Amino acid sequence: MLDDDVTNKKGIYSYVLTHREKYLHIRKFTDSQKRKAFENQKGICKKCAQQFELSEMEADHITPWSKGGKTSNENCQMLCKYCNRLKSNL
């Protein structure tokens, strides 16, 4: 299933794995969400304020997904790969 196929169907989807029902939360930003955040930031990392190419950056949840942050345009920021890995779950 392609990313856009999944994100066009909002919510939680149940999956059956090893005979137990599990739930998968949609938490991955789409390519269009990443591009929009990248363009809004003009390629500048929100953490270190350096400019990068899109391929050198990763989409990040401003409010962490594990703390209830939504996978939405408003909660998306682009960080360079180094800063994103340092951020962790803060």
QUIHUQUI-V92403 format. One line per field, one symbol per residue. ss: DSSP state (H for helix, E for strand, - for the rest). burial: b if it has 16 or more other ideal C-beta (glycine too) atoms within 10 Angstrom, else e. A space follows every 50 residues. Layout:
# QUIHUQUI-V92403
ss->???
burial->???
This chain:
# QUIHUQUI-V92403
ss->--HHHHH----EEEEEE--EEEEEE-----HHHHHHHHHH---E------ E--HHHEEEEE---HHH-----HHHEEEEEHHHHHHH---
burial->eeeeeeeeeeeeeeeeeeeeeeeeebeebbeebbeebbeebebbbbbeee ebeeeebbbbbeeebeeebebeeebbbbbbeebbeebeee
